[in-house]
Amino acid sequence: MAKIANVDLGDFPLLLAPMEDVSDPPFRALCKEQG
């Protein structure tokens, strides 16, 4: 089970982190929309 600080990420964590100059604006907008 993965944890970051006191946040439990479950057994199969999936983190989406948009990176400037790497991912495109539609991907970053989708990440923002989905929380």
C-alpha positions in Angstrom: 0.0 0.0 0.0 1.5 3.4 -1.0 1.3 6.5 1.1 2.4 10.1 0.7 2.6 11.8 4.1 -0.8 10.9 5.7 -2.6 10.2 2.3 -3.3 6.6 1.5 -3.0 5.9 -2.2 -4.4 2.3 -2.1 -2.8 -0.8 -3.6 -2.5 0.4 -7.2 -1.9 4.2 -7.1 -2.2 6.1 -10.3 -0.9 9.7 -10.2 -1.3 12.0 -13.1 1.1 15.0 -13.0 1.1 17.4 -15.9 4.6 18.7 -16.6 5.2 22.0 -18.3 6.8 21.6 -21.8 6.2 17.8 -21.7 2.4 17.3 -21.7 0.0 19.3 -23.8 -2.7 21.7 -22.7 -5.6 19.4 -23.3 -4.0 16.8 -21.0 -3.4 19.4 -18.3 -7.0 20.6 -18.6 -8.3 17.0 -18.2 -6.2 16.5 -15.1 -7.5 19.7 -13.6 -11.1 18.8 -14.5 -10.8 15.3 -12.9 -9.2 16.6 -9.7 
